[in-house]
Amino acid sequence: MLERIVYKRVFKNGGYPGLTGAFAALLLWPAAMLGQPGSVTFSTAAPSVEAYDFVEITAAIDHPDVANPFIDASLSGKFQAKDGSQSWQVDGFADSADGSAYRIRFMPARPGDYTYAITYAEGKFRRTATGEFHATDAHRRGPIAIDPKYPWHFIWSGDGEHYFFNGATAYWLVNFRDEHVIQYSVDRLHRLKVNRLRVTLAGREDITFFGEPAMVGPEWTVYTAAWPAKDAADPLHPGFDYSRFNLPYWRKFERMLKFARDRDMIISVVLDMNDSKVHPEAGSEEERRFIRYAINRFGAFSNITWDLGDDLDLYRDEKWTHETGMLIENLDPYKHLATSHPAASNDHQDRASSWFGFTSYQDWSRDQHRLMLESRKLQEKTGRIIPQTNEEYGYEDHYPRWAAPGSDSADALRRTAWEIAMAGAYQTAGETVRRGTNVGADMGGGWMNGRGDDTMTMFLGYGHMVDFFEAFEWWKTNPHDELVNNGNYCLADPGKTYAVYIPKGGRATVKLEPARYRAYWFSGATGEKIDLPDVQETPWTSPAPPDRNDWAILLTAR
């Protein structure tokens, strides 16, 4: 405005009587030299968007005048249902290193008409734009949420369908140079019925590579650089500038999010990792700026959950965990589920806090059924029921090294996954890295980056487990091992559904409520299904399993 006023006065009076020298020159300087941009141009939201997709509005800044666009200016907005029933305060993010572009995104959760008012702020300078758009019902799935009726379990927002959480670890997925490899890896795991990936946003490794056949190279690296670095290839001393963000990396991460969203793949955004020892200072403005930027940039994606950090208890304390979890809950307009991932099982879990959406710990024992039942009891003591998950208990043909031979095989881990599921809980596992990354055949990567090939068979078996559970209303069942014998496991909605798992062979005797039940065998190893005659007697003893592998039986009342 000052620039326009100055020029108007020049044209009207033909000059500046009494103004000479440097002060007259100052009045003729462009507005950018006086601490404000030349102009701000707003794009308009698309007139129509699908519910659980997002609208994006850009503020284009002509002649930006900010020393650091990530600190010195902001874009914020208020989005509101046109009927006034609900409103959301949303913050945008800088998407240019020179301050010439800011973006703001909003994800409508329901069909209907919406209005918005967007403000660009730079010091005392303000520019505002308003508009409206319509959200349509395209039957998209929204974020996963806790089922309010059966809170040990998850549902998809939007369609309300239940979500059988079947996760995989792929920490450095985004660090492939070729994005085709990233997309291939997501697609492959999706075909294997994995519906959740743990991917780190800022974590890097400290050069040990965990003893895996993996090395950094031109095609892939563990040296994540979420911030500009003096030397990103230095694992321990990259010289990060925590006041700014490495925009090409963040854009690449969000392209991965979008690709995964189109396949109903949930991405656990792991904010950081212990292994690199390179972090913003705990509780610092640099750390909080990073968290805010992640929420502002990624929050409008429906397919994310937040993870405060991997092996979190090794570099952050419980006070930090609670305060940071509450910060995320307050900042995230959409209240995506959040968790934390400590190295110690059942410890460092903020179970009673409102921000804490589900457990996510690691325990490497091969007695997971007992562990998850104990985890449920610990949760019940808080008076707040949420889903229970162990997200790190073994990697195919690799961990734990200290365990008995074969305990890390695809077959052993598949059986372990069944133990977890039969306790009414969920799990995340990881594939082998044995084919290497930038080493040897260079066709693998497994849990380190999500890339795999046909030599990895573990998730084929997990897919059979998914098929079994998705064939009945598993979320209505609870652990009832007292209803079966011989160390077998049972999930039941008594009188309606009984799912029995026989891990070691032999017959199973089940105490049924009186009714007539359909019944069939299900092979945990192959997914084969064999019908059994209807069942009426109680207790009922099954015939012998078809072979010595693990089998399940499903009985449902007619």
Secondary structure, DSSP 4 states (H G I P E B T S, - for coil): -HHHHHHHHHHHHSS-TT--HHHHHHHHS-GGGGTS-SEEEE----SEEETTS-EEEEEEEES---S-TTTS-EEEEEEEETTSS-EEEEE-EE-STTS-EEEEEE--SSSEEEEEEEEEEETTEEEEEEEEEEEE-------EEE-SSSTTSEEETTT--EE--EEEE-TTGGGBSSHHHHHHHHHHHHHTT--EEEEESS----S-GGG-SB---SSB-S---SS-BS-TT-SS---B-TTS--HHHHHHHHHHHHHHHTTT-EEEEE--BSTT---PPTT-HHHHHHHHHHHHHHTT-TTEEEEEEETGGGTS-HHHHHHHHHHHHHH-TT---EEEE-SSTTSS--TTSTTB-S--EE---S-HHHHHHHHHHHHHHTT-----EEEES-BTTTB-TTS-TTTTSHHHHHHHHHHHHTTT-EEEEB---TT-BSSTT----HHHHS---TT--HHHHHHHHHHHHTTTTGGG-EE-GGGB-TT-EEEEETTTEEEEEETT-S--EE-PPSS-EEEEEEETTT--EEEEEEE-SSSEEPPPPSSSS-EEEEEEE-
